[in-house]
Amino acid sequence: MAEFRITGCGSLSEALEIMNSAEGRVSLVAGGTDFVRKMRNEGIDCGLILDISQAADMRYILEEHGCIRIGACTSFAEIASSALLREKAACLAQAASQVGSVQIRNRATIGGNIASGSPAADSLPPLTVLHATAELMVRKPGFPCEPQEMPVHICSSRLHDEGIITEIRFPAPPPHCRTGFVKLGSRTAVSIARLSMAMRVHYNAQANEIEEGLIALGALGEDPVCPDDLQEFLSGKRVDRSFAEQLIHRLTEVVDGAIPGRESRPYKRVAVGGLAVEMLQNLFSISLDPG
């Protein structure tokens, strides 16, 4: 393991002050669940490690002016248990409840999950269908940190260890909106996603019709796969067995197009159908098994 220096902070303003005055690389740690593994396995040059886990003003979940805001240091355990998110953004609460083990959920943060850039990051598909953005403070040597805002799925590629995610925000979904998250993991106790799916629909229950919808698939590439033509397909569809069969066919085509040469393609093109059936059963409380 490479040598490193470490310091901590009690607030966002203190973190920014340390980042502005530091020379060389600054590596941020909140939960540290991914960072420690990288240090051990990859021997990365950490420079100065800045522990932001005690920054209380970066740990919150609230709704304000029609927008849901989540501090970047909020743990997945807090997100999973949030009454606000379980009511208005169930897909994110469900994803948080399936991150790793209980111990990992108590430590891992939503900001760290985004910043890690892992294709299997459980938070990315639900945040994509929620149209979430992240607020960043980007470090430039010799200048104060500058605020930026961008979609969550491109944050990790823009950070390059020179910025800090401060907040995640998205419009509060309307009452007739339903969301969900399902995944297929590689292990039972500490499940790492081999394939995941988040879905958001505006649903007319009286007509049993999806007015509009959005699906994002995770663990197929660097970013969640969210095809526009799939969004168009969902609009105006009645929720029945025929719809389930058509959706499975469409999702299989998405998998084929996303990973055409991978060994995992035959496995995932079958698995995505099972996830689709589970998702529809969860969202609409009816049996839609096309088999």
N, C-alpha and C positions, 0 to 999 in steps of 0.2 A: 504494500500500500504506500502511495506517495506521501511525502511530508505535506503538512497543511497547517494553516493558522485558522483559528475560529473565534468569532465574537458573536454577541447577541444584541437584540434590541427589544424595546417594549412598546414600540409604536411604528406606524408607517413613516412618520416624519423623521424619526430617528434612523430608520433603515435607509431612507433616501439620503440623509446626511452622511452616513457611513459610505454608501455607494458613490456619492459625489466626491468624497475626499480620498477614496482608496486608489492606490496605484496597482495596475495590473488586473488580473481576472478576479471577479467576485462571484462565488457560487452560493446560491440561495438554498436554504433548507427549511422546510416547515415540518412535515411529518417525517421526511427522510427515508421513506420506505423504498423508493427507487434509487435515491442518491447513494445510500450506503452500499447497496448491491453493486452499483457501477464503480464505486471506489475500490471495492474488494476484487471484482472480476476484471475490470478494465484498467485499473491503475491510473485513472485520470488525474491530470494536474488541476487541483482544485483552487489554487491561489488562496484567497481569503474566503473562508466559509462564513456566511452570515446567517445565523439562526433567527428566523422571523416567527417562530412558533409562539412566542409570548407577545406578539403584537395584537393586543386585544381589539384594537379598532379595525382589524382585518378579519374579524370572526363574527359574522351576523347573517341572519336571513330575515328579510323584511319586504313588505309590499308598500310602494310609495308612488302616488300619482300614476297608477295603472302599470307600474313596472315592478317586477320582482328582482331584488338585488341580493347577491350572495357574496360575502367577503371571501377573498381568495384563501384565507387560512381556515375556513370552515371545514370541519372534518366530515367524512362520509357518514359517520355515525350520527352526527347532528343533522345532516341532510336527510338521511333515511327516516329519522324520527320526527321531522318537522311536520306539524299539522298543516301548515300553509302549503308546503310542497306536495304533500300527499293529496290535498284537495285540488290544487290548481296545476300541478306539474307532476303527476303521478309517475310519469316515465323516468324522471330524474331521481325521485325518491326510491323507486324500484331498482334502478341501476345502482344507486349508492348502497342499497341493502345487500347487493350481491358482489361488492368489491372485496376480494380476498377473504381473510378471516376476521373474526371479531376484533382481534388485536390490531390488525391492519386498518380496519375501518375507524378505530378510535384514534389512529395516528395520521393516516393518509388524508390529504386535503384536496379539495377540488382544483385549486390553483396548481398544485404540484402535479396532479393527474393530467391536466392540460399541457403544462410545460414540459412534461417528460417526453411528449411526442410519440408515445407508443401507439401503434395501430390498434392494439387491443384495449386501449383506454376505455373503460366502461362509460365514462361521462360524456364522451364525444357524440355518439349517435343521439341520445336524448337532447343534448344541448343544441345539436344541429336542427332537429325538428321543432325546437322551441324558438328558433331564430335568435339564439343567444349571441351576445358580443362580450368581449373582455376588455376591461380598461387596463392599460399598461402604462408603466413609467419606464421609458427607455433611456438607458445610460449612454452618454456620449462623452468620451474623455475630454476634460477641460470645460464642460458645459453642465448646467443643472439638468437633472432628469426631466424629460419631456413627456407629457401625457399623450397617449394614442388610444384609439379604440378600433377594434377589428373583430371579425367573426372568430369564434373560438377555434375552429378547425385549422386556422392558419397561424395561430399564435406561436406554437412551438417552433415553427420554421423561421419566425421573425425575431425570436428572442436572442438566440446565440449566446446565452449566458450573460447578456448585457442589459437585461431588463427585468422588471418585476410585474407580475400580474397582481393587480390590487382588488379587482372586483369583476364578477360575472353578472350580467343583467339580461333580462328578456321581458317582452311584453306579457302581462298577465293574461293567460288564455281566457276566452269568454266561457260562460257557464255551459254552453252546449258542446264544448270541446272535450274530447276524450283522448288520453295519451297512455302509452304503455311501453314497456321494455321487456324483452326476453333475450336469453343468450344460451349458447351451448359452450360449456367450459371444458377445460382439459383435466381438471381434478375436482374432487368432491369438496374437500375442506377449504382449499384455497384456490378457487376457480379462476383461471385465466382464460379470457374469451377466445375461443376458436372462431366463433361467428356470433354476432349480436345484431339485434334489430330494435329500433325505436320507431314508433308510429304515432302520428297525431292526426285526428280527424275532427271535422266539424260535422256532427251527426244529428240528423232530424229523426228523432225516435218515433214520432207519429207516422212518418212515411217510411221508416226503416231504410233511410237513404243517407249515404255519405255525401255531404255538400261539397267538401273539398278535403284533401288528405295529403299527407307527406310521410314517406318512409326513408329512414337512413339505416344502412347496413354497416356494421363495424367489423374490423379484423379482415377486411378484404384488400386493404391498401393503406397508404400513409394517412389518408383522410377518409372520413365516412363517405360511402357511396350513396348518392341521393339523386337518381336520374330524374330529369324534368318530365320525360314521357311517362314515368310511373306516377308522378303527381297528376298528370292529365288523365291517366287511366282511372284513378280513384274517384274523380269528380263525377257525381251523379249516379254512383253505383248503389243498387240495392244490396243489402247484406244477406246473402243466401249461399247455398252450396255451389251454384254456378259461379258466383263471384269468387268464392274461395279457390275453386279450380283454376279460374283465369289468373288470379293473383299469384298462385304458386307457379304457374307457367311463366308469368312475367318475371318473377323473382329468380327463377332458374336461368332465364336469359340474362339477367343482370349479373349473376355469378359467372356465367360463361364468358361474358364480355369483360369482366373485371380481372379475372385470373385465368386467361386461356391456356397458359402453358404450365401451370403449377400442378404438382402431384396431388394437392389437396382439392382440386376442382371437382372430381367425381363425388368426393365425400360431402363437400359443401353444397353442391347443387341439389343433393338429396336432403341435407340437413335444413336448408333454408325453407323447404316446404313444411317441415315439422314446426319450425319457429313461426311460420305464418299462421298455421292452424292454431297453435297455442296463443298467439297474439289475438286473433279474432275471437277465440273463446273467452279470453280475459276481458276484452273490450266490450263485447256484446252479450256475454253470458248465455250463449247458445252453442249447441254442438254444430260444428261445421266441418267435421272430418270428411274429406272427400273420398276416403277409401271405402 
